[in-house]
């Protein structure tokens, strides 16, 4: 059974690249283009992992992560921030909002899958 990944991302190029990489490795990828759509999709899909951009229209990724964590049905799903916010403190801000991990953009296709799979492995333990 394919693992389901939800990627909440408003940039089509980033979405295409991540979707391509994930599908090539056998994952089923769904996309949401903004925070509210992402929250609604997460509730409907119950993905194995959520990849979350921080710079989203209408609601930033920190707010999305907090809302996902506040929903008991979704609280156990790992959330990984995938963001170009790479200043000191940004990782801590993402983690304190409820993210389990943090991957900087631009993503490195050689290490991205390994980083993602570490978070999926944590969920299976």
Protein Blocks (a to p, Z undefined) as FASTA:
>chain_A
ZZddddddfbfklmmmmmmmmmmnopacdddfbfklmmmmmmmnopabdcddfbdghiaf
klmmmmmmmpmklmmpccddddfblcehjlmmmmmnopabdcdddddfklmmmmmmmmmm
mmmZZ
